[in-house]
């Protein structure tokens, strides 16, 4: 692989890492930690959401 090709791949990987970091910070905030206090409450919510039982 040429030096230019290697440099372009490094640039692409850096851009993708920055993109995911920005998405994580601004769009995928920790919803479960904000809404529930205990691991049991989080587990129950996820179980109900996945099984379709919203009581």
mmCIF entry with sequence, helices, sheets and N, C-alpha, C, O atoms, coordinates in Angstrom:
data_MODEL
# 
_entry.id   MODEL 
# 
_entity.id                         1 
_entity.type                       polymer 
_entity.pdbx_number_of_molecules   1 
# 
_entity_poly.entity_id                      1 
_entity_poly.type                           'polypeptide(L)' 
_entity_poly.nstd_linkage                   no 
_entity_poly.nstd_monomer                   no 
_entity_poly.pdbx_seq_one_letter_code       
;(UNK)(UNK)(UNK)(UNK)(UNK)(UNK)(UNK)(UNK)(UNK)(UNK)(UNK)(UNK)(UNK)(UNK)(UNK)(UNK)
(UNK)(UNK)(UNK)(UNK)(UNK)(UNK)(UNK)(UNK)(UNK)(UNK)(UNK)(UNK)(UNK)(UNK)(UNK)(UNK)
(UNK)(UNK)(UNK)(UNK)(UNK)(UNK)(UNK)(UNK)(UNK)(UNK)(UNK)(UNK)(UNK)(UNK)(UNK)(UNK)
(UNK)(UNK)(UNK)(UNK)(UNK)(UNK)(UNK)
;
_entity_poly.pdbx_seq_one_letter_code_can   XXXXXXXXXXXXXXXXXXXXXXXXXXXXXXXXXXXXXXXXXXXXXXXXXXXXXXX 
_entity_poly.pdbx_strand_id                 A 
# 
loop_
_entity_poly_seq.entity_id 
_entity_poly_seq.num 
_entity_poly_seq.mon_id 
_entity_poly_seq.hetero 
1 1  UNK n 
1 2  UNK n 
1 3  UNK n 
1 4  UNK n 
1 5  UNK n 
1 6  UNK n 
1 7  UNK n 
1 8  UNK n 
1 9  UNK n 
1 10 UNK n 
1 11 UNK n 
1 12 UNK n 
1 13 UNK n 
1 14 UNK n 
1 15 UNK n 
1 16 UNK n 
1 17 UNK n 
1 18 UNK n 
1 19 UNK n 
1 20 UNK n 
1 21 UNK n 
1 22 UNK n 
1 23 UNK n 
1 24 UNK n 
1 25 UNK n 
1 26 UNK n 
1 27 UNK n 
1 28 UNK n 
1 29 UNK n 
1 30 UNK n 
1 31 UNK n 
1 32 UNK n 
1 33 UNK n 
1 34 UNK n 
1 35 UNK n 
1 36 UNK n 
1 37 UNK n 
1 38 UNK n 
1 39 UNK n 
1 40 UNK n 
1 41 UNK n 
1 42 UNK n 
1 43 UNK n 
1 44 UNK n 
1 45 UNK n 
1 46 UNK n 
1 47 UNK n 
1 48 UNK n 
1 49 UNK n 
1 50 UNK n 
1 51 UNK n 
1 52 UNK n 
1 53 UNK n 
1 54 UNK n 
1 55 UNK n 
# 
_struct_asym.id          A 
_struct_asym.entity_id   1 
# 
loop_
_struct_conf.conf_type_id 
_struct_conf.id 
_struct_conf.pdbx_PDB_helix_id 
_struct_conf.beg_label_comp_id 
_struct_conf.beg_label_asym_id 
_struct_conf.beg_label_seq_id 
_struct_conf.pdbx_beg_PDB_ins_code 
_struct_conf.end_label_comp_id 
_struct_conf.end_label_asym_id 
_struct_conf.end_label_seq_id 
_struct_conf.pdbx_end_PDB_ins_code 
_struct_conf.beg_auth_comp_id 
_struct_conf.beg_auth_asym_id 
_struct_conf.beg_auth_seq_id 
_struct_conf.end_auth_comp_id 
_struct_conf.end_auth_asym_id 
_struct_conf.end_auth_seq_id 
_struct_conf.pdbx_PDB_helix_class 
_struct_conf.details 
_struct_conf.pdbx_PDB_helix_length 
HELX_P HELX_P1 AA1 UNK A 3  ? UNK A 26 ? UNK A 3  UNK A 26 1 ? 24 
HELX_P HELX_P2 AA2 UNK A 31 ? UNK A 35 ? UNK A 31 UNK A 35 1 ? 5  
HELX_P HELX_P3 AA3 UNK A 39 ? UNK A 51 ? UNK A 39 UNK A 51 1 ? 13 
# 
_struct_conf_type.id          HELX_P 
_struct_conf_type.criteria    ? 
_struct_conf_type.reference   ? 
# 
loop_
_atom_site.group_PDB 
_atom_site.id 
_atom_site.type_symbol 
_atom_site.label_atom_id 
_atom_site.label_alt_id 
_atom_site.label_comp_id 
_atom_site.label_asym_id 
_atom_site.label_entity_id 
_atom_site.label_seq_id 
_atom_site.pdbx_PDB_ins_code 
_atom_site.Cartn_x 
_atom_site.Cartn_y 
_atom_site.Cartn_z 
_atom_site.occupancy 
_atom_site.B_iso_or_equiv 
_atom_site.pdbx_formal_charge 
_atom_site.auth_seq_id 
_atom_site.auth_comp_id 
_atom_site.auth_asym_id 
_atom_site.auth_atom_id 
_atom_site.pdbx_PDB_model_num 
ATOM 1   N N  . UNK A 1 1  ? 0.847   -1.171 0.000  1.00 0.00 ? 1  UNK A N  1 
ATOM 2   C CA . UNK A 1 1  ? 0.000   0.000  0.000  1.00 0.00 ? 1  UNK A CA 1 
ATOM 3   C C  . UNK A 1 1  ? 0.894   1.236  0.000  1.00 0.00 ? 1  UNK A C  1 
ATOM 4   O O  . UNK A 1 1  ? 1.892   1.301  0.717  1.00 0.00 ? 1  UNK A O  1 
ATOM 5   N N  . UNK A 1 2  ? 0.521   2.193  -0.803 1.00 0.00 ? 2  UNK A N  1 
ATOM 6   C CA . UNK A 1 2  ? 1.337   3.397  -0.903 1.00 0.00 ? 2  UNK A CA 1 
ATOM 7   C C  . UNK A 1 2  ? 1.182   4.273  0.340  1.00 0.00 ? 2  UNK A C  1 
ATOM 8   O O  . UNK A 1 2  ? 0.270   4.095  1.147  1.00 0.00 ? 2  UNK A O  1 
ATOM 9   N N  . UNK A 1 3  ? 2.079   5.193  0.458  1.00 0.00 ? 3  UNK A N  1 
ATOM 10  C CA . UNK A 1 3  ? 2.045   6.106  1.604  1.00 0.00 ? 3  UNK A CA 1 
ATOM 11  C C  . UNK A 1 3  ? 0.772   6.950  1.581  1.00 0.00 ? 3  UNK A C  1 
ATOM 12  O O  . UNK A 1 3  ? 0.179   7.208  2.628  1.00 0.00 ? 3  UNK A O  1 
ATOM 13  N N  . UNK A 1 4  ? 0.357   7.377  0.406  1.00 0.00 ? 4  UNK A N  1 
ATOM 14  C CA . UNK A 1 4  ? -0.864  8.174  0.273  1.00 0.00 ? 4  UNK A CA 1 
ATOM 15  C C  . UNK A 1 4  ? -2.087  7.358  0.678  1.00 0.00 ? 4  UNK A C  1 
ATOM 16  O O  . UNK A 1 4  ? -2.962  7.859  1.384  1.00 0.00 ? 4  UNK A O  1 
ATOM 17  N N  . UNK A 1 5  ? -2.151  6.113  0.238  1.00 0.00 ? 5  UNK A N  1 
ATOM 18  C CA . UNK A 1 5  ? -3.275  5.253  0.590  1.00 0.00 ? 5  UNK A CA 1 
ATOM 19  C C  . UNK A 1 5  ? -3.366  5.024  2.088  1.00 0.00 ? 5  UNK A C  1 
ATOM 20  O O  . UNK A 1 5  ? -4.454  5.073  2.663  1.00 0.00 ? 5  UNK A O  1 
ATOM 21  N N  . UNK A 1 6  ? -2.240  4.777  2.714  1.00 0.00 ? 6  UNK A N  1 
ATOM 22  C CA . UNK A 1 6  ? -2.211  4.564  4.162  1.00 0.00 ? 6  UNK A CA 1 
ATOM 23  C C  . UNK A 1 6  ? -2.660  5.829  4.898  1.00 0.00 ? 6  UNK A C  1 
ATOM 24  O O  . UNK A 1 6  ? -3.404  5.753  5.875  1.00 0.00 ? 6  UNK A O  1 
ATOM 25  N N  . UNK A 1 7  ? -2.204  6.986  4.424  1.00 0.00 ? 7  UNK A N  1 
ATOM 26  C CA . UNK A 1 7  ? -2.579  8.247  5.049  1.00 0.00 ? 7  UNK A CA 1 
ATOM 27  C C  . UNK A 1 7  ? -4.076  8.515  4.891  1.00 0.00 ? 7  UNK A C  1 
ATOM 28  O O  . UNK A 1 7  ? -4.712  9.022  5.815  1.00 0.00 ? 7  UNK A O  1 
ATOM 29  N N  . UNK A 1 8  ? -4.635  8.184  3.748  1.00 0.00 ? 8  UNK A N  1 
ATOM 30  C CA . UNK A 1 8  ? -6.069  8.366  3.539  1.00 0.00 ? 8  UNK A CA 1 
ATOM 31  C C  . UNK A 1 8  ? -6.877  7.456  4.459  1.00 0.00 ? 8  UNK A C  1 
ATOM 32  O O  . UNK A 1 8  ? -7.901  7.880  4.995  1.00 0.00 ? 8  UNK A O  1 
ATOM 33  N N  . UNK A 1 9  ? -6.437  6.214  4.652  1.00 0.00 ? 9  UNK A N  1 
ATOM 34  C CA . UNK A 1 9  ? -7.148  5.308  5.567  1.00 0.00 ? 9  UNK A CA 1 
ATOM 35  C C  . UNK A 1 9  ? -7.089  5.808  7.000  1.00 0.00 ? 9  UNK A C  1 
ATOM 36  O O  . UNK A 1 9  ? -8.075  5.714  7.730  1.00 0.00 ? 9  UNK A O  1 
ATOM 37  N N  . UNK A 1 10 ? -5.952  6.336  7.409  1.00 0.00 ? 10 UNK A N  1 
ATOM 38  C CA . UNK A 1 10 ? -5.835  6.902  8.756  1.00 0.00 ? 10 UNK A CA 1 
ATOM 39  C C  . UNK A 1 10 ? -6.794  8.076  8.905  1.00 0.00 ? 10 UNK A C  1 
ATOM 40  O O  . UNK A 1 10 ? -7.464  8.205  9.930  1.00 0.00 ? 10 UNK A O  1 
ATOM 41  N N  . UNK A 1 11 ? -6.864  8.924  7.898  1.00 0.00 ? 11 UNK A N  1 
ATOM 42  C CA . UNK A 1 11 ? -7.772  10.064 7.927  1.00 0.00 ? 11 UNK A CA 1 
ATOM 43  C C  . UNK A 1 11 ? -9.227  9.610  8.010  1.00 0.00 ? 11 UNK A C  1 
ATOM 44  O O  . UNK A 1 11 ? -10.009 10.185 8.767  1.00 0.00 ? 11 UNK A O  1 
ATOM 45  N N  . UNK A 1 12 ? -9.593  8.599  7.249  1.00 0.00 ? 12 UNK A N  1 
ATOM 46  C CA . UNK A 1 12 ? -10.955 8.062  7.285  1.00 0.00 ? 12 UNK A CA 1 
ATOM 47  C C  . UNK A 1 12 ? -11.276 7.514  8.671  1.00 0.00 ? 12 UNK A C  1 
ATOM 48  O O  . UNK A 1 12 ? -12.350 7.788  9.207  1.00 0.00 ? 12 UNK A O  1 
ATOM 49  N N  . UNK A 1 13 ? -10.370 6.748  9.255  1.00 0.00 ? 13 UNK A N  1 
ATOM 50  C CA . UNK A 1 13 ? -10.608 6.173  10.581 1.00 0.00 ? 13 UNK A CA 1 
ATOM 51  C C  . UNK A 1 13 ? -10.745 7.250  11.658 1.00 0.00 ? 13 UNK A C  1 
ATOM 52  O O  . UNK A 1 13 ? -11.572 7.124  12.562 1.00 0.00 ? 13 UNK A O  1 
ATOM 53  N N  . UNK A 1 14 ? -9.944  8.295  11.565 1.00 0.00 ? 14 UNK A N  1 
ATOM 54  C CA . UNK A 1 14 ? -10.039 9.391  12.532 1.00 0.00 ? 14 UNK A CA 1 
ATOM 55  C C  . UNK A 1 14 ? -11.382 10.097 12.392 1.00 0.00 ? 14 UNK A C  1 
ATOM 56  O O  . UNK A 1 14 ? -12.024 10.414 13.393 1.00 0.00 ? 14 UNK A O  1 
ATOM 57  N N  . UNK A 1 15 ? -11.806 10.342 11.161 1.00 0.00 ? 15 UNK A N  1 
ATOM 58  C CA . UNK A 1 15 ? -13.100 11.000 10.941 1.00 0.00 ? 15 UNK A CA 1 
ATOM 59  C C  . UNK A 1 15 ? -14.254 10.146 11.459 1.00 0.00 ? 15 UNK A C  1 
ATOM 60  O O  . UNK A 1 15 ? -15.186 10.676 12.064 1.00 0.00 ? 15 UNK A O  1 
ATOM 61  N N  . UNK A 1 16 ? -14.209 8.852  11.233 1.00 0.00 ? 16 UNK A N  1 
ATOM 62  C CA . UNK A 1 16 ? -15.267 7.959  11.717 1.00 0.00 ? 16 UNK A CA 1 
ATOM 63  C C  . UNK A 1 16 ? -15.289 7.935  13.244 1.00 0.00 ? 16 UNK A C  1 
ATOM 64  O O  . UNK A 1 16 ? -16.363 7.947  13.845 1.00 0.00 ? 16 UNK A O  1 
ATOM 65  N N  . UNK A 1 17 ? -14.133 7.904  13.869 1.00 0.00 ? 17 UNK A N  1 
ATOM 66  C CA . UNK A 1 17 ? -14.070 7.914  15.332 1.00 0.00 ? 17 UNK A CA 1 
ATOM 67  C C  . UNK A 1 17 ? -14.665 9.205  15.888 1.00 0.00 ? 17 UNK A C  1 
ATOM 68  O O  . UNK A 1 17 ? -15.418 9.172  16.861 1.00 0.00 ? 17 UNK A O  1 
ATOM 69  N N  . UNK A 1 18 ? -14.336 10.326 15.284 1.00 0.00 ? 18 UNK A N  1 
ATOM 70  C CA . UNK A 1 18 ? -14.890 11.608 15.726 1.00 0.00 ? 18 UNK A CA 1 
ATOM 71  C C  . UNK A 1 18 ? -16.396 11.637 15.518 1.00 0.00 ? 18 UNK A C  1 
ATOM 72  O O  . UNK A 1 18 ? -17.128 12.130 16.375 1.00 0.00 ? 18 UNK A O  1 
ATOM 73  N N  . UNK A 1 19 ? -16.866 11.119 14.395 1.00 0.00 ? 19 UNK A N  1 
ATOM 74  C CA . UNK A 1 19 ? -18.297 11.076 14.107 1.00 0.00 ? 19 UNK A CA 1 
ATOM 75  C C  . UNK A 1 19 ? -19.042 10.274 15.168 1.00 0.00 ? 19 UNK A C  1 
ATOM 76  O O  . UNK A 1 19 ? -20.055 10.739 15.691 1.00 0.00 ? 19 UNK A O  1 
ATOM 77  N N  . UNK A 1 20 ? -18.559 9.081  15.494 1.00 0.00 ? 20 UNK A N  1 
ATOM 78  C CA . UNK A 1 20 ? -19.213 8.263  16.511 1.00 0.00 ? 20 UNK A CA 1 
ATOM 79  C C  . UNK A 1 20 ? -19.163 8.927  17.884 1.00 0.00 ? 20 UNK A C  1 
ATOM 80  O O  . UNK A 1 20 ? -20.126 8.839  18.646 1.00 0.00 ? 20 UNK A O  1 
ATOM 81  N N  . UNK A 1 21 ? -18.076 9.577  18.203 1.00 0.00 ? 21 UNK A N  1 
ATOM 82  C CA . UNK A 1 21 ? -17.964 10.274 19.480 1.00 0.00 ? 21 UNK A CA 1 
ATOM 83  C C  . UNK A 1 21 ? -19.003 11.390 19.578 1.00 0.00 ? 21 UNK A C  1 
ATOM 84  O O  . UNK A 1 21 ? -19.661 11.533 20.608 1.00 0.00 ? 21 UNK A O  1 
ATOM 85  N N  . UNK A 1 22 ? -19.155 12.174 18.525 1.00 0.00 ? 22 UNK A N  1 
ATOM 86  C CA . UNK A 1 22 ? -20.135 13.260 18.518 1.00 0.00 ? 22 UNK A CA 1 
ATOM 87  C C  . UNK A 1 22 ? -21.549 12.698 18.614 1.00 0.00 ? 22 UNK A C  1 
ATOM 88  O O  . UNK A 1 22 ? -22.371 13.228 19.361 1.00 0.00 ? 22 UNK A O  1 
ATOM 89  N N  . UNK A 1 23 ? -21.844 11.637 17.872 1.00 0.00 ? 23 UNK A N  1 
ATOM 90  C CA . UNK A 1 23 ? -23.171 11.028 17.935 1.00 0.00 ? 23 UNK A CA 1 
ATOM 91  C C  . UNK A 1 23 ? -23.469 10.508 19.332 1.00 0.00 ? 23 UNK A C  1 
ATOM 92  O O  . UNK A 1 23 ? -24.576 10.687 19.840 1.00 0.00 ? 23 UNK A O  1 
ATOM 93  N N  . UNK A 1 24 ? -22.495 9.870  19.950 1.00 0.00 ? 24 UNK A N  1 
ATOM 94  C CA . UNK A 1 24 ? -22.681 9.312  21.295 1.00 0.00 ? 24 UNK A CA 1 
ATOM 95  C C  . UNK A 1 24 ? -22.964 10.416 22.304 1.00 0.00 ? 24 UNK A C  1 
ATOM 96  O O  . UNK A 1 24 ? -23.855 10.277 23.141 1.00 0.00 ? 24 UNK A O  1 
ATOM 97  N N  . UNK A 1 25 ? -22.228 11.489 22.234 1.00 0.00 ? 25 UNK A N  1 
ATOM 98  C CA . UNK A 1 25 ? -22.368 12.560 23.216 1.00 0.00 ? 25 UNK A CA 1 
ATOM 99  C C  . UNK A 1 25 ? -23.698 13.292 23.065 1.00 0.00 ? 25 UNK A C  1 
ATOM 100 O O  . UNK A 1 25 ? -24.370 13.562 24.060 1.00 0.00 ? 25 UNK A O  1 
ATOM 101 N N  . UNK A 1 26 ? -24.085 13.617 21.828 1.00 0.00 ? 26 UNK A N  1 
ATOM 102 C CA . UNK A 1 26 ? -25.241 14.483 21.631 1.00 0.00 ? 26 UNK A CA 1 
ATOM 103 C C  . UNK A 1 26 ? -26.549 13.755 21.370 1.00 0.00 ? 26 UNK A C  1 
ATOM 104 O O  . UNK A 1 26 ? -27.615 14.295 21.666 1.00 0.00 ? 26 UNK A O  1 
ATOM 105 N N  . UNK A 1 27 ? -26.499 12.551 20.827 1.00 0.00 ? 27 UNK A N  1 
ATOM 106 C CA . UNK A 1 27 ? -27.735 11.901 20.424 1.00 0.00 ? 27 UNK A CA 1 
ATOM 107 C C  . UNK A 1 27 ? -28.069 10.641 21.206 1.00 0.00 ? 27 UNK A C  1 
ATOM 108 O O  . UNK A 1 27 ? -29.245 10.296 21.320 1.00 0.00 ? 27 UNK A O  1 
ATOM 109 N N  . UNK A 1 28 ? -27.089 9.949  21.743 1.00 0.00 ? 28 UNK A N  1 
ATOM 110 C CA . UNK A 1 28 ? -27.335 8.694  22.443 1.00 0.00 ? 28 UNK A CA 1 
ATOM 111 C C  . UNK A 1 28 ? -26.968 8.827  23.911 1.00 0.00 ? 28 UNK A C  1 
ATOM 112 O O  . UNK A 1 28 ? -26.064 8.149  24.398 1.00 0.00 ? 28 UNK A O  1 
ATOM 113 N N  . UNK A 1 29 ? -27.669 9.698  24.606 1.00 0.00 ? 29 UNK A N  1 
ATOM 114 C CA . UNK A 1 29 ? -27.404 9.889  26.020 1.00 0.00 ? 29 UNK A CA 1 
ATOM 115 C C  . UNK A 1 29 ? -27.933 8.686  26.794 1.00 0.00 ? 29 UNK A C  1 
ATOM 116 O O  . UNK A 1 29 ? -28.766 7.929  26.295 1.00 0.00 ? 29 UNK A O  1 
ATOM 117 N N  . UNK A 1 30 ? -27.446 8.525  27.999 1.00 0.00 ? 30 UNK A N  1 
ATOM 118 C CA . UNK A 1 30 ? -27.773 7.341  28.785 1.00 0.00 ? 30 UNK A CA 1 
ATOM 119 C C  . UNK A 1 30 ? -29.196 7.437  29.334 1.00 0.00 ? 30 UNK A C  1 
ATOM 120 O O  . UNK A 1 30 ? -29.414 7.936  30.438 1.00 0.00 ? 30 UNK A O  1 
ATOM 121 N N  . UNK A 1 31 ? -30.145 6.961  28.561 1.00 0.00 ? 31 UNK A N  1 
ATOM 122 C CA . UNK A 1 31 ? -31.571 7.053  28.870 1.00 0.00 ? 31 UNK A CA 1 
ATOM 123 C C  . UNK A 1 31 ? -31.925 6.261  30.125 1.00 0.00 ? 31 UNK A C  1 
ATOM 124 O O  . UNK A 1 31 ? -32.685 6.745  30.963 1.00 0.00 ? 31 UNK A O  1 
ATOM 125 N N  . UNK A 1 32 ? -31.391 5.066  30.262 1.00 0.00 ? 32 UNK A N  1 
ATOM 126 C CA . UNK A 1 32 ? -31.749 4.215  31.402 1.00 0.00 ? 32 UNK A CA 1 
ATOM 127 C C  . UNK A 1 32 ? -31.248 4.792  32.723 1.00 0.00 ? 32 UNK A C  1 
ATOM 128 O O  . UNK A 1 32 ? -31.954 4.730  33.730 1.00 0.00 ? 32 UNK A O  1 
ATOM 129 N N  . UNK A 1 33 ? -30.047 5.349  32.730 1.00 0.00 ? 33 UNK A N  1 
ATOM 130 C CA . UNK A 1 33 ? -29.522 5.925  33.974 1.00 0.00 ? 33 UNK A CA 1 
ATOM 131 C C  . UNK A 1 33 ? -30.312 7.152  34.407 1.00 0.00 ? 33 UNK A C  1 
ATOM 132 O O  . UNK A 1 33 ? -30.434 7.424  35.601 1.00 0.00 ? 33 UNK A O  1 
ATOM 133 N N  . UNK A 1 34 ? -30.844 7.888  33.450 1.00 0.00 ? 34 UNK A N  1 
ATOM 134 C CA . UNK A 1 34 ? -31.625 9.072  33.794 1.00 0.00 ? 34 UNK A CA 1 
ATOM 135 C C  . UNK A 1 34 ? -33.014 8.706  34.302 1.00 0.00 ? 34 UNK A C  1 
ATOM 136 O O  . UNK A 1 34 ? -33.594 9.438  35.103 1.00 0.00 ? 34 UNK A O  1 
ATOM 137 N N  . UNK A 1 35 ? -33.544 7.590  33.848 1.00 0.00 ? 35 UNK A N  1 
ATOM 138 C CA . UNK A 1 35 ? -34.934 7.246  34.150 1.00 0.00 ? 35 UNK A CA 1 
ATOM 139 C C  . UNK A 1 35 ? -35.082 6.279  35.327 1.00 0.00 ? 35 UNK A C  1 
ATOM 140 O O  . UNK A 1 35 ? -36.097 6.316  36.023 1.00 0.00 ? 35 UNK A O  1 
ATOM 141 N N  . UNK A 1 36 ? -34.098 5.422  35.561 1.00 0.00 ? 36 UNK A N  1 
ATOM 142 C CA . UNK A 1 36 ? -34.218 4.390  36.589 1.00 0.00 ? 36 UNK A CA 1 
ATOM 143 C C  . UNK A 1 36 ? -33.045 4.454  37.553 1.00 0.00 ? 36 UNK A C  1 
ATOM 144 O O  . UNK A 1 36 ? -31.948 4.886  37.199 1.00 0.00 ? 36 UNK A O  1 
ATOM 145 N N  . UNK A 1 37 ? -33.302 4.013  38.783 1.00 0.00 ? 37 UNK A N  1 
ATOM 146 C CA . UNK A 1 37 ? -32.280 4.083  39.827 1.00 0.00 ? 37 UNK A CA 1 
ATOM 147 C C  . UNK A 1 37 ? -31.528 2.771  40.028 1.00 0.00 ? 37 UNK A C  1 
ATOM 148 O O  . UNK A 1 37 ? -30.316 2.781  40.243 1.00 0.00 ? 37 UNK A O  1 
ATOM 149 N N  . UNK A 1 38 ? -32.231 1.650  39.959 1.00 0.00 ? 38 UNK A N  1 
ATOM 150 C CA . UNK A 1 38 ? -31.598 0.367  40.272 1.00 0.00 ? 38 UNK A CA 1 
ATOM 151 C C  . UNK A 1 38 ? -31.439 -0.487 39.018 1.00 0.00 ? 38 UNK A C  1 
ATOM 152 O O  . UNK A 1 38 ? -32.173 -0.307 38.046 1.00 0.00 ? 38 UNK A O  1 
ATOM 153 N N  . UNK A 1 39 ? -30.485 -1.414 39.036 1.00 0.00 ? 39 UNK A N  1 
ATOM 154 C CA . UNK A 1 39 ? -30.326 -2.331 37.903 1.00 0.00 ? 39 UNK A CA 1 
ATOM 155 C C  . UNK A 1 39 ? -31.571 -3.187 37.659 1.00 0.00 ? 39 UNK A C  1 
ATOM 156 O O  . UNK A 1 39 ? -31.860 -3.561 36.522 1.00 0.00 ? 39 UNK A O  1 
ATOM 157 N N  . UNK A 1 40 ? -32.298 -3.492 38.724 1.00 0.00 ? 40 UNK A N  1 
ATOM 158 C CA . UNK A 1 40 ? -33.511 -4.302 38.570 1.00 0.00 ? 40 UNK A CA 1 
ATOM 159 C C  . UNK A 1 40 ? -34.579 -3.547 37.781 1.00 0.00 ? 40 UNK A C  1 
ATOM 160 O O  . UNK A 1 40 ? -35.259 -4.132 36.939 1.00 0.00 ? 40 UNK A O  1 
ATOM 161 N N  . UNK A 1 41 ? -34.726 -2.259 38.051 1.00 0.00 ? 41 UNK A N  1 
ATOM 162 C CA . UNK A 1 41 ? -35.694 -1.445 37.311 1.00 0.00 ? 41 UNK A CA 1 
ATOM 163 C C  . UNK A 1 41 ? -35.310 -1.356 35.834 1.00 0.00 ? 41 UNK A C  1 
ATOM 164 O O  . UNK A 1 41 ? -36.169 -1.435 34.956 1.00 0.00 ? 41 UNK A O  1 
ATOM 165 N N  . UNK A 1 42 ? -34.021 -1.191 35.570 1.00 0.00 ? 42 UNK A N  1 
ATOM 166 C CA . UNK A 1 42 ? -33.542 -1.129 34.185 1.00 0.00 ? 42 UNK A CA 1 
ATOM 167 C C  . UNK A 1 42 ? -33.804 -2.443 33.468 1.00 0.00 ? 42 UNK A C  1 
ATOM 168 O O  . UNK A 1 42 ? -34.257 -2.457 32.324 1.00 0.00 ? 42 UNK A O  1 
ATOM 169 N N  . UNK A 1 43 ? -33.517 -3.553 34.153 1.00 0.00 ? 43 UNK A N  1 
ATOM 170 C CA . UNK A 1 43 ? -33.727 -4.876 33.569 1.00 0.00 ? 43 UNK A CA 1 
ATOM 171 C C  . UNK A 1 43 ? -35.192 -5.102 33.251 1.00 0.00 ? 43 UNK A C  1 
ATOM 172 O O  . UNK A 1 43 ? -35.527 -5.605 32.178 1.00 0.00 ? 43 UNK A O  1 
ATOM 173 N N  . UNK A 1 44 ? -36.057 -4.738 34.167 1.00 0.00 ? 44 UNK A N  1 
ATOM 174 C CA . UNK A 1 44 ? -37.496 -4.913 33.963 1.00 0.00 ? 44 UNK A CA 1 
ATOM 175 C C  . UNK A 1 44 ? -37.979 -4.088 32.773 1.00 0.00 ? 44 UNK A C  1 
ATOM 176 O O  . UNK A 1 44 ? -38.770 -4.573 31.964 1.00 0.00 ? 44 UNK A O  1 
ATOM 177 N N  . UNK A 1 45 ? -37.512 -2.854 32.659 1.00 0.00 ? 45 UNK A N  1 
ATOM 178 C CA . UNK A 1 45 ? -37.917 -1.992 31.547 1.00 0.00 ? 45 UNK A CA 1 
ATOM 179 C C  . UNK A 1 45 ? -37.470 -2.572 30.204 1.00 0.00 ? 45 UNK A C  1 
ATOM 180 O O  . UNK A 1 45 ? -38.249 -2.616 29.252 1.00 0.00 ? 45 UNK A O  1 
ATOM 181 N N  . UNK A 1 46 ? -36.223 -3.013 30.135 1.00 0.00 ? 46 UNK A N  1 
ATOM 182 C CA . UNK A 1 46 ? -35.702 -3.576 28.885 1.00 0.00 ? 46 UNK A CA 1 
ATOM 183 C C  . UNK A 1 46 ? -36.448 -4.852 28.528 1.00 0.00 ? 46 UNK A C  1 
ATOM 184 O O  . UNK A 1 46 ? -36.779 -5.064 27.361 1.00 0.00 ? 46 UNK A O  1 
ATOM 185 N N  . UNK A 1 47 ? -36.718 -5.703 29.508 1.00 0.00 ? 47 UNK A N  1 
ATOM 186 C CA . UNK A 1 47 ? -37.461 -6.941 29.266 1.00 0.00 ? 47 UNK A CA 1 
ATOM 187 C C  . UNK A 1 47 ? -38.849 -6.642 28.714 1.00 0.00 ? 47 UNK A C  1 
ATOM 188 O O  . UNK A 1 47 ? -39.289 -7.279 27.757 1.00 0.00 ? 47 UNK A O  1 
ATOM 189 N N  . UNK A 1 48 ? -39.533 -5.684 29.308 1.00 0.00 ? 48 UNK A N  1 
ATOM 190 C CA . UNK A 1 48 ? -40.869 -5.323 28.831 1.00 0.00 ? 48 UNK A CA 1 
ATOM 191 C C  . UNK A 1 48 ? -40.819 -4.695 27.441 1.00 0.00 ? 48 UNK A C  1 
ATOM 192 O O  . UNK A 1 48 ? -41.692 -4.952 26.613 1.00 0.00 ? 48 UNK A O  1 
ATOM 193 N N  . UNK A 1 49 ? -39.809 -3.880 27.184 1.00 0.00 ? 49 UNK A N  1 
ATOM 194 C CA . UNK A 1 49 ? -39.694 -3.239 25.875 1.00 0.00 ? 49 UNK A CA 1 
ATOM 195 C C  . UNK A 1 49 ? -39.405 -4.266 24.783 1.00 0.00 ? 49 UNK A C  1 
ATOM 196 O O  . UNK A 1 49 ? -39.942 -4.160 23.680 1.00 0.00 ? 49 UNK A O  1 
ATOM 197 N N  . UNK A 1 50 ? -38.567 -5.251 25.074 1.00 0.00 ? 50 UNK A N  1 
ATOM 198 C CA . UNK A 1 50 ? -38.224 -6.261 24.070 1.00 0.00 ? 50 UNK A CA 1 
ATOM 199 C C  . UNK A 1 50 ? -39.342 -7.262 23.847 1.00 0.00 ? 50 UNK A C  1 
ATOM 200 O O  . UNK A 1 50 ? -39.525 -7.750 22.732 1.00 0.00 ? 50 UNK A O  1 
ATOM 201 N N  . UNK A 1 51 ? -40.089 -7.572 24.893 1.00 0.00 ? 51 UNK A N  1 
ATOM 202 C CA . UNK A 1 51 ? -41.154 -8.566 24.753 1.00 0.00 ? 51 UNK A CA 1 
ATOM 203 C C  . UNK A 1 51 ? -42.466 -7.945 24.285 1.00 0.00 ? 51 UNK A C  1 
ATOM 204 O O  . UNK A 1 51 ? -43.401 -8.664 23.934 1.00 0.00 ? 51 UNK A O  1 
ATOM 205 N N  . UNK A 1 52 ? -42.542 -6.621 24.276 1.00 0.00 ? 52 UNK A N  1 
ATOM 206 C CA . UNK A 1 52 ? -43.741 -5.955 23.794 1.00 0.00 ? 52 UNK A CA 1 
ATOM 207 C C  . UNK A 1 52 ? -44.814 -5.775 24.832 1.00 0.00 ? 52 UNK A C  1 
ATOM 208 O O  . UNK A 1 52 ? -45.914 -5.330 24.505 1.00 0.00 ? 52 UNK A O  1 
ATOM 209 N N  . UNK A 1 53 ? -44.530 -6.106 26.077 1.00 0.00 ? 53 UNK A N  1 
ATOM 210 C CA . UNK A 1 53 ? -45.505 -5.936 27.163 1.00 0.00 ? 53 UNK A CA 1 
ATOM 211 C C  . UNK A 1 53 ? -45.276 -4.583 27.821 1.00 0.00 ? 53 UNK A C  1 
ATOM 212 O O  . UNK A 1 53 ? -44.350 -4.423 28.616 1.00 0.00 ? 53 UNK A O  1 
ATOM 213 N N  . UNK A 1 54 ? -46.100 -3.630 27.496 1.00 0.00 ? 54 UNK A N  1 
ATOM 214 C CA . UNK A 1 54 ? -45.982 -2.298 28.108 1.00 0.00 ? 54 UNK A CA 1 
ATOM 215 C C  . UNK A 1 54 ? -47.142 -2.082 29.060 1.00 0.00 ? 54 UNK A C  1 
ATOM 216 O O  . UNK A 1 54 ? -48.164 -1.501 28.694 1.00 0.00 ? 54 UNK A O  1 
ATOM 217 N N  . UNK A 1 55 ? -46.978 -2.544 30.258 1.00 0.00 ? 55 UNK A N  1 
ATOM 218 C CA . UNK A 1 55 ? -48.046 -2.448 31.263 1.00 0.00 ? 55 UNK A CA 1 
ATOM 219 C C  . UNK A 1 55 ? -47.944 -1.156 32.024 1.00 0.00 ? 55 UNK A C  1 
ATOM 220 O O  . UNK A 1 55 ? -48.757 -0.897 32.912 1.00 0.00 ? 55 UNK A O  1 
# 
